[in-house]
Amino acid sequence: MNKIYPVAAIGLVVAMLGGTAAYVMMNKGGDDKFASCSSSAVAGGDIGGPFELVSETGETVTNTDVITDPTLVYFGYTFCPDVCPLDAARNAEALDVLEERGINANALFITIDPERDSPEVLAEYTDVMHPRMLGLTGSPQQVKAASQAYKTYYKKQAGDPEYYLVDHSTFTYLVLPDSGFVEFFRREDSPEKIADAVACYAQAGS
């Protein structure tokens, strides 16, 4: 767990994140009713969509089964040494802020490392993070399909077959049950900023 990313890998991830950010900014979905909530000016894309994965409880679920309230969707993996736990903890804190405001919201932690992230491993991870955070895994094909739907990037690093790392994008996506993807958040966004945005979209969509 104390291994760090090689400099070259960090450079690759930064480059990929820049490309992903540009794609999201140019293709972010949305509705006119959400115009006052949006942090970007361009809307009308195809981020998100149907997926079928395996819940941390071992059940096969679809996006409609697990996105029943405003939901923060994040793609990561439990062996991630630093980025994923910080992002997941930040998203969990945003859920607490929303709960204090009387707004129900959920979070999904979708693994991009199904080889190691079994339902049991994800359940242990998300239980530590937040009771309203649900872990999802699946076959490599199912995970790849979900990742492609959200235009995320991940790539397993070569090397140790047991303690390998995975390069990946780090956006958190806000998805509404009836409207789909409406917003994304970067790593530097605070729990309060995320909560403010979720609250705005939730109220605009009600």
C-alpha positions, 0 to 999 in steps of 0.5 A, spaced: 500 500 500 505 504 500 508 504 493 507 510 489 506 512 482 512 512 477 513 519 474 512 517 467 505 514 470 503 520 473 505 524 467 500 519 463 495 520 467 495 527 467 495 527 460 489 523 460 485 527 465 486 533 461 483 530 455 477 527 459 476 534 462 476 537 455 471 531 453 466 532 459 466 540 458 464 539 451 459 534 452 456 535 458 449 533 459 444 537 462 437 540 461 435 548 461 432 547 468 439 546 470 442 552 467 443 556 474 446 549 477 451 548 471 458 550 472 460 549 465 457 553 459 456 547 454 451 542 455 448 536 450 453 530 451 452 523 452 456 521 458 453 516 462 448 511 461 445 504 462 450 499 465 449 492 469 454 490 474 455 486 481 453 489 487 457 489 494 452 484 496 453 479 490 447 481 486 447 483 479 444 490 478 443 495 473 443 503 473 436 504 475 436 499 481 442 503 484 441 510 482 434 512 485 436 519 488 442 524 486 448 519 486 455 521 486 459 516 481 466 515 482 471 510 478 476 507 482 479 501 486 480 499 493 488 498 492 489 505 490 494 508 495 492 515 495 487 518 490 481 513 491 481 513 498 481 521 499 476 522 493 471 517 496 472 520 503 471 527 500 464 524 496 462 521 503 463 528 507 459 531 501 453 526 503 454 528 510 453 535 508 447 534 504 444 529 509 444 535 514 440 539 509 435 534 509 437 532 502 438 524 500 443 523 496 448 516 494 455 515 492 457 509 487 464 506 488 465 503 481 471 499 481 476 499 475 480 493 478 475 487 478 480 482 478 481 484 486 475 487 488 470 482 489 463 484 492 466 482 499 472 487 498 468 493 496 463 492 502 468 492 507 471 498 503 465 502 502 462 501 509 468 504 512 467 510 507 459 511 508 453 507 509 450 510 503 456 509 499 455 502 494 461 498 491 460 495 484 464 490 481 463 485 475 466 482 470 472 485 466 467 486 460 461 489 465 466 494 468 469 496 461 462 497 458 460 502 465 467 505 464 466 507 457 459 509 458 462 515 463 468 516 458 473 514 464 480 512 463 484 506 466 490 502 465 493 496 469 500 498 470 505 492 468 509 489 474 508 485 480 502 481 479 499 481 486 501 488 488 500 492 481 497 499 481 492 502 476 492 509 472 485 512 472 481 518 471 479 521 477 472 525 476 466 524 480 459 524 476 453 527 479 447 523 476 440 524 477 435 518 476 430 521 471 435 526 468 442 522 467 448 525 468 448 533 469 455 535 472 462 533 474 467 534 479 474 535 479 479 532 485 480 539 488 472 541 489 470 541 496 465 537 499 461 543 500 462 545 493 459 538 491 453 539 496 451 545 494 451 543 486 447 537 488 442 541 492 441 545 486 440 540 481 436 536 486 431 542 487 431 544 480 429 537 478 424 536 483 
